[in-house]
């Protein structure tokens, strides 16, 4: 975004008389306008500031960042499958040509990218595809240090079903299924079936925890003084916690993201509901305006406002993640908001508070607590109406001492174990009550 020029003509402050008459002023303005126009009368082409590619199993995102709003058209072309993107008024420069180097061989959707001058004033970008896709193409206004962005999201024509993906993955459940004859979806309170004596005992109840590593992709989250990205720290801790949960005989963890890509807040909530999660744990390592702020915290949703001004500030900052990461407004709906209006969340919030207290007691043994009690605020990512949900601030990445901790493997492992103990303490009640959400073995 350009800063406003507070200087008048000839370098004088605006509003100071310069001695230039009206005719001279018009001549000056005409000459200036001519400099801003190309020989054919079009405005100077916007320059490309950066190009990025974010691959994942769920979708791949291509981002073109420009100095001005990018004008475009696109179409899918078959035999072979490819996406053609025409950029109007853009110069074919080294930044745009570097797109081809951004594609990883492991990208599940993109075979390659090439760019060339299609016709005067139009650069064509061709994305060669590995599979048929459904594209979503949209622009984003400048925000949080980014310029004008053109976003191209490549989704599979048949989206991944997270519930089926969970059941099919190698797990204690699947291992038992190999002896017991397979898995199937179950009702909420299944009745165990008799098993042949020659089969090893299997798991008939699976307590599912959705782990949500904060931020990702276009949204780095908070950045520490030494350059650490919150999105990397949260993913590392979440992966450690997932391994520990998966090692429990009656528990299974699902990650909302398992790589460096952006997931909208609403999609994180939907994934938790799709896999019929028992718990939702969002993991963060935030920053504050003062570097001396330190300690770990646990937050839950509030229906009636924040429990403190700091909690309100943090919730607003986290809720801006969709604006930073980039979400197409055309794809948003009021489903979650309508659900909240239709269903009382009182019981769920009470359960969230119980989970939060259990986790706070455990993480207090490995790090100083920022606040001794669970705090509440209007976090969008905690708005599943039927899943106890917490947001854990593992430490302040803006504090130099805690930034070093967050990048320490031993500290990450200790934090994951503390979170597991809190989850286990809460989960024992649910397992004893026979609350099953995912699967049962025949």
C-alpha positions as CSV (number, residue, x, y, z in Angstrom):
1,X,0.0,0.0,0.0
2,X,1.5,3.3,-1.0
3,X,2.0,6.0,1.6
4,X,0.2,9.2,1.1
5,X,2.4,12.0,-0.4
6,X,2.2,15.0,1.9
7,X,4.5,17.1,-0.3
8,X,3.1,19.6,-2.8
9,X,4.5,20.4,-6.3
10,X,8.2,21.2,-6.3
11,X,8.7,19.5,-3.0
12,X,6.8,22.1,-1.0
13,X,4.4,21.1,1.7
14,X,0.9,20.7,0.5
15,X,-1.1,23.9,0.8
16,X,1.9,26.2,0.4
17,X,1.8,28.6,-2.6
18,X,4.4,27.7,-5.2
19,X,4.1,30.5,-7.7
20,X,3.0,28.1,-10.5
21,X,0.0,29.5,-12.5
22,X,-3.0,27.4,-13.6
23,X,-1.7,26.9,-17.1
24,X,1.7,25.6,-15.9
25,X,-0.1,23.4,-13.4
26,X,-2.2,21.8,-16.2
27,X,1.0,21.3,-18.3
28,X,2.7,19.6,-15.4
29,X,-0.3,17.4,-14.7
30,X,-0.4,16.4,-18.4
31,X,3.2,15.5,-18.5
32,X,2.9,13.5,-15.3
33,X,0.0,11.6,-16.7
34,X,1.9,10.8,-19.8
35,X,4.7,9.2,-17.7
36,X,2.1,6.9,-16.1
37,X,0.7,5.7,-19.4
38,X,2.2,3.2,-21.9
39,X,2.5,4.2,-25.6
40,X,-0.8,2.6,-26.3
41,X,-2.6,4.5,-23.7
42,X,-2.9,1.8,-21.0
43,X,-1.9,2.2,-17.4
44,X,1.6,0.9,-16.6
45,X,1.3,-2.8,-15.9
46,X,1.3,-3.9,-12.2
47,X,4.5,-5.7,-11.2
48,X,4.5,-9.1,-9.7
49,X,6.0,-9.0,-6.2
50,X,6.0,-12.7,-5.3
51,X,4.6,-16.1,-6.4
52,X,4.0,-19.0,-4.0
53,X,2.7,-22.6,-4.2
54,X,1.3,-24.4,-1.2
55,X,0.6,-28.1,-1.9
56,X,-1.3,-30.5,0.4
57,X,-3.4,-33.6,0.1
58,X,-6.6,-31.6,0.5
59,X,-5.9,-28.9,-2.1
60,X,-3.0,-26.9,-3.7
61,X,-2.9,-23.1,-3.5
62,X,-1.1,-20.9,-6.0
63,X,-0.7,-17.3,-4.9
64,X,0.3,-14.4,-7.2
65,X,1.0,-11.2,-5.3
66,X,1.1,-7.9,-7.2
67,X,1.6,-4.2,-6.8
68,X,-2.0,-3.6,-8.0
69,X,-5.2,-5.6,-8.4
70,X,-4.6,-8.3,-11.0
71,X,-7.2,-8.7,-13.8
72,X,-7.6,-12.3,-15.0
73,X,-9.7,-14.9,-16.7
74,X,-9.4,-18.7,-16.4
75,X,-10.7,-21.9,-17.9
76,X,-10.2,-25.7,-17.6
77,X,-8.9,-27.5,-20.8
78,X,-9.1,-31.3,-21.1
79,X,-6.9,-33.9,-22.9
80,X,-4.6,-33.4,-21.2
81,X,-6.1,-31.7,-18.2
82,X,-4.8,-28.2,-17.5
83,X,-5.9,-24.9,-16.1
84,X,-5.3,-21.8,-18.3
85,X,-5.0,-18.5,-16.5
86,X,-4.8,-15.3,-18.5
87,X,-3.3,-12.3,-16.7
88,X,-4.1,-8.9,-18.3
89,X,-1.7,-6.0,-18.3
90,X,1.0,-8.0,-16.6
91,X,4.6,-8.1,-17.8
92,X,6.3,-11.5,-18.2
93,X,9.1,-11.1,-15.8
94,X,11.5,-13.3,-13.8
95,X,9.1,-13.5,-10.8
96,X,6.3,-14.9,-12.9
97,X,8.6,-17.3,-14.8
98,X,9.9,-18.6,-11.4
99,X,6.5,-20.2,-10.8
100,X,7.7,-23.4,-12.6
101,X,10.4,-23.8,-9.9
102,X,7.9,-23.7,-7.1
103,X,6.2,-27.0,-8.0
104,X,7.3,-30.0,-5.9
105,X,7.3,-33.5,-7.5
106,X,5.1,-34.6,-4.6
107,X,2.4,-32.1,-5.4
108,X,-0.8,-34.3,-5.7
109,X,-2.4,-32.0,-8.3
110,X,0.2,-30.1,-10.3
111,X,2.5,-31.7,-12.8
112,X,4.1,-28.4,-13.8
113,X,3.5,-24.7,-14.5
114,X,4.6,-22.6,-17.5
115,X,4.1,-18.9,-18.3
116,X,4.5,-17.1,-21.7
117,X,3.4,-14.1,-23.6
118,X,0.1,-15.1,-25.2
119,X,-0.8,-11.9,-27.0
120,X,0.0,-8.2,-26.5
121,X,-0.9,-7.2,-23.0
122,X,-1.7,-10.8,-21.9
123,X,0.5,-13.3,-20.1
124,X,-0.8,-16.9,-20.1
125,X,-0.1,-19.2,-17.2
126,X,-0.7,-22.9,-17.9
127,X,-1.0,-25.3,-15.0
128,X,-0.5,-28.9,-16.1
129,X,-2.6,-31.1,-13.9
130,X,-2.1,-34.7,-12.6
131,X,-5.8,-35.1,-11.9
132,X,-9.1,-33.4,-12.7
133,X,-9.7,-30.6,-10.3
134,X,-12.3,-28.0,-9.3
135,X,-10.7,-24.6,-9.3
136,X,-11.6,-21.6,-7.0
137,X,-10.0,-18.4,-8.3
138,X,-10.4,-15.1,-6.4
139,X,-8.6,-11.9,-5.4
140,X,-7.7,-10.5,-2.0
141,X,-7.2,-6.9,-1.1
142,X,-3.9,-5.9,0.7
143,X,-3.8,-7.1,4.3
144,X,-1.2,-7.8,7.0
145,X,1.8,-6.9,4.9
146,X,0.6,-8.6,1.8
147,X,-0.1,-6.7,-1.5
148,X,-2.9,-7.5,-3.9
149,X,-3.2,-11.2,-4.2
150,X,-4.7,-13.5,-6.8
151,X,-5.4,-16.9,-5.3
152,X,-5.9,-20.1,-7.3
153,X,-7.1,-23.0,-5.2
154,X,-7.1,-26.5,-6.9
155,X,-9.5,-28.9,-5.2
156,X,-10.1,-32.5,-6.2
157,X,-13.4,-33.2,-7.9
158,X,-14.1,-35.7,-5.2
159,X,-13.1,-34.2,-1.8
160,X,-11.4,-36.3,0.7
161,X,-13.8,-37.7,3.3
162,X,-11.9,-37.2,6.6
163,X,-14.0,-39.9,8.4
164,X,-13.2,-42.6,5.9
165,X,-9.5,-41.4,5.8
166,X,-9.4,-41.8,9.5
167,X,-10.8,-45.3,9.5
168,X,-8.5,-46.5,6.7
169,X,-5.3,-45.2,8.2
170,X,-3.0,-47.6,10.0
171,X,-3.9,-47.4,13.6
172,X,-4.5,-49.6,16.7
173,X,-8.1,-49.9,15.4
174,X,-7.0,-51.1,12.0
175,X,-4.4,-53.5,13.5
176,X,-7.2,-55.1,15.6
177,X,-9.4,-55.1,12.6
178,X,-6.9,-57.2,10.8
179,X,-7.6,-59.9,13.3
180,X,-11.3,-59.2,13.8
181,X,-12.5,-58.9,10.2
182,X,-12.6,-55.2,9.3
183,X,-14.2,-52.0,10.5
184,X,-17.5,-50.3,10.1
185,X,-19.1,-47.1,11.2
186,X,-20.9,-47.4,14.5
187,X,-23.7,-45.9,16.3
188,X,-23.1,-43.6,19.3
189,X,-23.4,-46.4,21.9
190,X,-22.6,-49.7,20.1
191,X,-23.2,-53.1,21.7
192,X,-20.1,-55.2,21.6
193,X,-20.5,-58.3,19.5
194,X,-19.1,-61.7,20.6
195,X,-15.8,-62.6,19.0
196,X,-14.3,-66.0,18.1
197,X,-12.0,-67.2,20.8
198,X,-9.1,-67.5,18.4
199,X,-9.1,-63.8,17.6
200,X,-7.1,-61.3,19.6
201,X,-9.2,-58.8,21.6
202,X,-9.8,-55.7,19.6
203,X,-10.8,-52.1,20.2
204,X,-14.5,-51.4,20.2
205,X,-14.4,-47.8,21.2
206,X,-12.3,-45.0,19.7
207,X,-12.0,-41.6,21.5
208,X,-11.2,-39.1,18.8
209,X,-9.3,-35.9,19.3
210,X,-8.9,-33.3,16.5
211,X,-5.7,-31.4,16.8
212,X,-5.6,-28.0,15.2
213,X,-2.1,-26.5,14.5
214,X,-2.8,-22.8,14.3
215,X,-2.2,-20.8,11.1
216,X,-0.3,-22.3,8.1
217,X,0.6,-21.4,4.5
218,X,-0.1,-17.8,3.7
219,X,-0.7,-17.2,7.4
220,X,2.5,-17.5,9.3
221,X,0.9,-16.5,12.6
222,X,3.1,-14.7,15.1
223,X,6.8,-14.3,14.3
224,X,9.4,-14.4,17.1
225,X,12.4,-12.0,17.4
226,X,14.7,-14.7,16.0
227,X,12.4,-15.3,13.0
228,X,10.5,-18.3,14.3
229,X,7.1,-18.8,12.7
230,X,4.2,-19.8,14.9
231,X,2.8,-22.0,12.1
232,X,5.9,-24.2,12.2
233,X,6.0,-24.5,16.0
234,X,2.3,-25.4,16.3
235,X,2.6,-28.1,13.6
236,X,5.6,-29.7,15.3
237,X,3.9,-29.8,18.7
238,X,0.7,-31.1,17.1
239,X,2.5,-33.9,15.3
240,X,4.2,-35.0,18.5
241,X,0.9,-35.0,20.4
242,X,-0.7,-37.0,17.6
243,X,1.9,-39.7,17.8
244,X,1.4,-39.9,21.6
245,X,-2.4,-40.0,21.3
246,X,-2.3,-42.7,18.6
247,X,-0.1,-44.8,20.8
248,X,-3.0,-45.0,23.3
249,X,-5.2,-48.2,22.8
250,X,-8.6,-46.4,22.8
251,X,-7.7,-43.0,21.3
252,X,-7.0,-41.6,17.9
253,X,-5.9,-38.1,16.7
254,X,-6.7,-36.2,13.5
255,X,-4.8,-33.1,12.4
256,X,-6.7,-30.3,10.7
257,X,-3.5,-29.7,8.7
258,X,-0.4,-31.9,8.4
259,X,1.7,-29.5,6.3
260,X,2.4,-25.9,5.6
261,X,-0.8,-24.9,4.0
262,X,-3.8,-22.6,5.0
263,X,-7.0,-24.0,6.4
264,X,-9.9,-21.6,6.9
265,X,-11.3,-21.4,10.5
266,X,-14.7,-22.7,9.5
267,X,-13.2,-25.7,7.7
268,X,-11.2,-26.6,10.8
269,X,-14.5,-26.8,12.7
270,X,-16.3,-28.7,9.9
271,X,-13.5,-31.3,9.8
272,X,-13.9,-31.9,13.6
273,X,-17.6,-32.4,13.1
274,X,-17.1,-34.7,10.1
275,X,-15.0,-37.1,12.0
276,X,-17.4,-36.9,15.0
277,X,-14.6,-35.7,17.3
278,X,-14.9,-36.1,21.0
279,X,-12.5,-33.1,21.6
280,X,-11.0,-30.3,19.6
281,X,-7.6,-28.8,20.7
282,X,-6.3,-25.8,18.8
283,X,-2.5,-25.3,19.4
284,X,-0.9,-21.8,19.2
285,X,2.2,-19.9,20.3
286,X,1.2,-16.3,20.1
287,X,2.8,-12.9,20.5
288,X,2.0,-9.8,22.5
289,X,3.0,-6.2,21.9
290,X,5.4,-6.3,24.9
291,X,8.2,-9.0,24.7
292,X,8.2,-9.6,28.5
293,X,4.7,-11.3,28.2
294,X,5.3,-15.0,29.0
295,X,3.5,-18.1,30.1
296,X,1.1,-20.7,28.9
297,X,-2.7,-20.2,28.7
298,X,-5.9,-22.2,27.9
299,X,-9.0,-20.5,26.3
300,X,-12.5,-21.7,25.6
301,X,-15.4,-20.1,23.9
302,X,-17.5,-17.4,25.5
303,X,-21.1,-16.7,24.7
304,X,-21.2,-13.4,26.6
305,X,-17.9,-11.6,25.8
306,X,-14.3,-12.1,26.8
307,X,-13.1,-12.8,30.4
308,X,-10.4,-10.1,30.0
309,X,-9.3,-7.4,27.6
310,X,-6.3,-9.5,26.7
311,X,-8.5,-12.5,25.8
312,X,-10.7,-10.3,23.7
313,X,-7.6,-8.9,21.9
314,X,-6.2,-12.4,21.3
315,X,-9.6,-13.7,20.0
316,X,-9.8,-10.9,17.5
317,X,-6.2,-11.5,16.3
318,X,-6.9,-15.2,15.8
319,X,-10.2,-14.6,14.1
320,X,-8.3,-12.4,11.5
321,X,-6.5,-15.6,10.4
322,X,-9.0,-16.0,7.5
323,X,-8.1,-12.5,6.3
324,X,-4.4,-13.2,6.5
325,X,-4.5,-16.7,5.0
326,X,-7.0,-15.7,2.3
327,X,-10.6,-17.0,2.1
328,X,-13.0,-16.5,-0.9
329,X,-16.0,-14.7,0.5
330,X,-18.1,-16.5,-2.1
331,X,-17.4,-19.8,-0.4
332,X,-18.5,-18.7,3.0
333,X,-21.9,-19.2,4.5
334,X,-23.5,-18.7,7.8
335,X,-23.8,-22.4,8.7
336,X,-21.8,-22.2,11.9
337,X,-23.5,-18.9,13.0
338,X,-26.9,-20.4,12.3
339,X,-26.0,-23.5,14.3
340,X,-25.0,-21.4,17.2
341,X,-28.3,-19.6,17.1
342,X,-30.2,-22.9,16.9
343,X,-28.3,-24.9,19.5
344,X,-27.5,-24.0,23.1
345,X,-23.8,-24.3,23.7
346,X,-24.0,-24.1,27.5
347,X,-23.3,-27.8,28.0
348,X,-20.5,-27.9,25.5
349,X,-18.8,-24.8,27.0
350,X,-19.1,-26.4,30.5
351,X,-17.3,-29.5,29.2
352,X,-14.7,-27.3,27.5
353,X,-14.0,-25.6,30.8
354,X,-13.5,-29.0,32.4
355,X,-11.1,-30.0,29.7
356,X,-9.3,-26.6,29.9
357,X,-8.8,-26.9,33.7
358,X,-7.4,-30.4,33.3
359,X,-4.9,-29.2,30.6
360,X,-4.0,-26.1,32.5
361,X,-3.1,-28.2,35.6
362,X,-0.8,-30.3,33.5
363,X,1.0,-27.6,31.5
364,X,1.6,-25.6,34.7
365,X,4.1,-28.3,35.7
366,X,6.4,-27.6,32.7
367,X,5.9,-23.8,32.1
368,X,4.8,-20.8,34.0
369,X,1.1,-20.0,33.5
370,X,0.2,-16.7,32.1
371,X,-3.2,-16.8,33.9
372,X,-4.0,-19.4,36.6
373,X,-7.5,-19.9,35.3
374,X,-9.1,-20.8,32.0
375,X,-10.0,-17.7,30.0
376,X,-12.9,-17.2,27.6
377,X,-13.5,-15.2,24.4
378,X,-15.2,-15.4,21.1
379,X,-12.7,-17.6,19.1
380,X,-14.2,-18.6,15.8
381,X,-12.3,-21.8,15.7
382,X,-13.9,-23.0,19.0
383,X,-17.5,-22.7,17.7
384,X,-18.4,-26.3,17.1
385,X,-21.7,-26.4,19.1
386,X,-21.3,-30.1,20.1
387,X,-17.6,-30.7,20.6
388,X,-15.7,-29.6,23.8
389,X,-13.0,-27.3,22.4
390,X,-10.0,-25.5,23.8
391,X,-7.3,-23.2,22.4
392,X,-3.9,-23.7,24.1
393,X,-1.2,-21.0,24.0
394,X,1.9,-23.1,24.6
395,X,4.1,-20.1,25.2
396,X,4.7,-16.5,23.9
397,X,6.8,-16.7,20.8
398,X,7.4,-12.9,21.2
399,X,9.3,-13.6,24.4
400,X,13.0,-14.4,23.5
401,X,13.3,-17.0,26.3
402,X,10.1,-18.7,25.4
403,X,10.9,-18.6,21.7
404,X,14.0,-20.6,22.4
405,X,11.9,-23.1,24.4
406,X,9.3,-23.4,21.6
407,X,12.1,-24.4,19.2
408,X,13.6,-26.9,21.6
409,X,12.7,-30.6,20.8
410,X,12.7,-31.5,24.5
411,X,10.3,-28.7,25.4
412,X,7.9,-29.6,22.5
413,X,7.9,-33.2,23.7
414,X,7.2,-32.2,27.3
415,X,4.4,-29.9,26.2
416,X,2.8,-32.6,24.1
417,X,3.0,-35.1,27.0
418,X,1.4,-32.5,29.3
419,X,-1.5,-31.9,26.9
420,X,-1.9,-35.7,26.5
421,X,-2.2,-36.0,30.3
422,X,-4.9,-33.3,30.4
423,X,-6.8,-35.0,27.5
424,X,-6.5,-38.4,29.1
425,X,-7.8,-37.1,32.5
426,X,-10.8,-35.7,30.7
427,X,-11.3,-38.6,28.3
428,X,-11.5,-41.2,31.0
429,X,-15.0,-40.0,31.9
430,X,-16.2,-40.2,28.3
431,X,-14.8,-43.7,27.8
432,X,-16.3,-45.0,31.0
433,X,-19.7,-43.6,29.9
434,X,-19.4,-45.4,26.6
435,X,-19.5,-42.3,24.4
436,X,-18.2,-43.6,21.0
437,X,-18.2,-41.4,17.9
438,X,-16.2,-43.1,15.2
439,X,-15.9,-46.8,14.8
440,X,-16.5,-50.3,16.0
441,X,-14.9,-53.6,15.1
442,X,-17.0,-56.6,14.0
